[in-house]
Every structure is written in structure tokens, then in C-alpha cells.
Amino acid sequence: MSKSIKQASVPDEIIMDKIYFIRGQKIMLDRDLAELYGVETKRLKEAVRRNISRFPADFMFEMDKEEFENWRTQFASSKQEFKGLRYAPFCFSEQGVTMLSCVLNSERAIAVNIQIIRIFHRMREMISTHKDILLKLEQLENKVSNHSEDIRLIFDYLKQLLSPVSGHRDMIGFNAHKGSDC
């Protein structure tokens, strides 16, 4: 593995923190991708504009004014974060990020792209797993609802067993002080 590819390794958490949900899809912003690739945002945008035919609307879009203002107020609270936010960012879907590896041909860009694509894949797997769990819970709920009277009776008995006995009870066992005439 070459030196620049080793240097491109970025913790997965950092990449995951740079994935946003806009217009019903997971996207990454041009400025975040430029930072990960080690290039200026301006250069990334220039490369995209030179190859705009590679980026249809489902690969890349520019935030509209309302989205941009909402994003700025939610995610860019410090003055330093506003640096470079004069213009609405390009938003890249997973396919757009993949296409960027064709446009930005450095070893670092390729290595980071591979890592990003793997993270998107793992996110899809996690969502799929959660859907499977929700389906199983729904099936269990349907089975339980058919036997709700039996389950309610079981819970009533469990509550009786777990609740402390009310009222006074005589102690059982030997008490040396009680009943001695000495």
C-alpha cells in the first residue's frame, strides 16, 4: 500500500458525522469531501463543473436557498464554520461520491472514496437489520395480541407474587425473650 493511501485513512466516525439527510437521501457536502480528499472546495467544484454530465440530479444537487439557510443555522454555529459557506454547497449522494473518484483521480481521493462507499454499505446493512428486527417484533406483537387474555392473567399472577404482602403477620420462629418466666 502506498504512503498516500495510508495517510488517507480517516476514522469511520468522522466520515459518518459528515453524512447528512437532505431531500430524503443520505448526502455528503462538497466542503466535507474536499477536506477528506485533501483539496480545496473550490477545486472540487471546478472539477465537477468540468464534468457536469457525470453528475445527474440523483448523484449531485445544489442546496436551494431555504435548505442552505436551515443547514447553516443547524450545523454551522461558530464563525469559523461560516468560512467557505458563502455559497450553497453541492450535495453528493452515494453514487455522486463514487463518481467523484473518476473526476478526482488522486490516490488519496480513491482511497477515501473506497472508505466512504464501505461506510454507506454498512449503513444500508444496519438499516436492513433494523427492518428485520422490527418485522420480528411486529410478528411477535400479533401473536401476543391473539393471546392477550392469557398473558394478562400471567402478568396478574406475577404481580401478586412480586408484591409485598400487606397487613401484619406473626413472626415464625423462636424468640428467646417472648414467653420466658425467668
N, C-alpha and C positions, 0 to 999 in steps of 0.2 A: 504494500500500500504506500502510495507516495506521501511525502511530507504535507502537502497542501490538503490532501483528503483527510489526514489525521487531524489537522488543525480545524477542519470544517465541522468536526463533531461537536454538536450542540446538545446540551441536556434536553431530553424529550419534553420536560415540563416547560421549558422556555418556549419551545415551539407550540406546545398545546395552549399556552397562555396567549399566543398570538393568533389563535383561530377564533373568529367571531361568527355570530349567526345573524346574517342580514338577508332580507328578501327570501326568507325560508330556506337558506342554504348556508353551509359552513364555508367561510371565505378567509383569505389572508390578505392583508393590506400591502400595497406596494412598498411603503416605507419599512415595514417589518421584514418583508422578503429581501429588500435591498440590504438591510442591516445583516441579515443572516448570510447573504451571498457575498458580503464584503464590498459592495458597490454603492455609489450614490443613488438616491431615489431618482434623481434627475436622469441619470444614465439608464436606469432600468426602464423608466417611462419612454425614453428615446428609443430604446431597443424594441419595446412593444409597439410603439407608433410606426417604426420602420417595417414591422412585420404584423400589422394590424389584421391582415386576413387570417392569421393563425389564431386569432382570439375572438371567436363569435361570442354573442351575448351570454351564453351559458358557461363560457370559460372565463370571461372578464367583463366587468362593467364599472362605470364610474358612479360613485355615490351621488345621488341628487342632493339638492341644497338642504332639504329637510333632514335626510339621513345624515348628512355631513354635520349639521349643527347638533343633532341629537348625539352623534358619536363623540363630537368634541366635548360636549358638556358631560357625558357619562365617563369617558375614558381619558380625556386629556385635561386633567385638573390643574397641573402645575404649569408655570410659564415656560419651563424648559420643554415640556411636552408639546406646546404650541409651535415650537420651532419646526418649520417644514410643513405646517398644516394650513398654509395659506390657500391651498388648492385641494379640492376634493380628491381623495385617493382612488386609485384603481383597486378594485376588489377582485381577487382571483379565486375561482373555485378550484377544487382538486384537479380538474382537468386543465385549468389555466396554469396552475403551478407546474404540472407536468410539461405543458407546452413551453413554459419559461426555460426549461433545460435545453430546448432546441435553440432558443434565442440567445441565452447567456451560456456560452459554451466553455466556461472555465471549469477546472476540476472541482473547485470549491462549490460552484453552483450545482454541478451534477451530484456531488456527494450530499449536499444539503437537500436537494430535491428528492433523492432516494430516501433520506431520513423522513422528510415530510410526508411522502407518499405512504411510507410504512406506518406513520402515526395516523393518517387518515384511515388506513385499512384497519388498524387496531380499534379505532373509534367506531367504525362500522360494525366490527365483530362484537364490541361491547354493547352497542345498541341492539344488535340481533339477539344477544344473550339475554338482555333485559326483557325483550319482547317475549322470548321463550318462557322466562320466569313469570311474567305477567299472565301469559296464557295458562300456565300450570296453576297459578293462583285462582284464576277465573274458573277453571275446571273444578278445582277443589271447592270453591265457593258454591258452585252449582250443586255439587254432591252434598255439601253440608246443608244447603238450604232445603233440600229434599228430606233431610232428617232433622230438621230444626227442633222438633218437639223432644226427640230423644236426647239431643245434645243439650238442650235447655235443662232437662231433668238431670243429666250428668253434672252440669255445672251447679245446679242447686244442691246436689249431694256433696260435691266438692266444697262448696261454700260452707255447708253445715259442718263438714269435717275440719275445715280450716279456721272457723270462727271459734273464739273462746266461749266456754260455757258460762252463761250468765247465772247469777244467783249464788247463794252461799252453799258451800259443800263442806261437810265434816272431813277433817283430815284423817287419812287412813295411816295406821302405823302406831308404834309405841311412843308414848310421850312420858318421860320419867317424872315430870312434875305433876301430871294430871292423875288424880285418884290415889295418891300415896298418903297414908295417915302418919307418917313418921314425924 
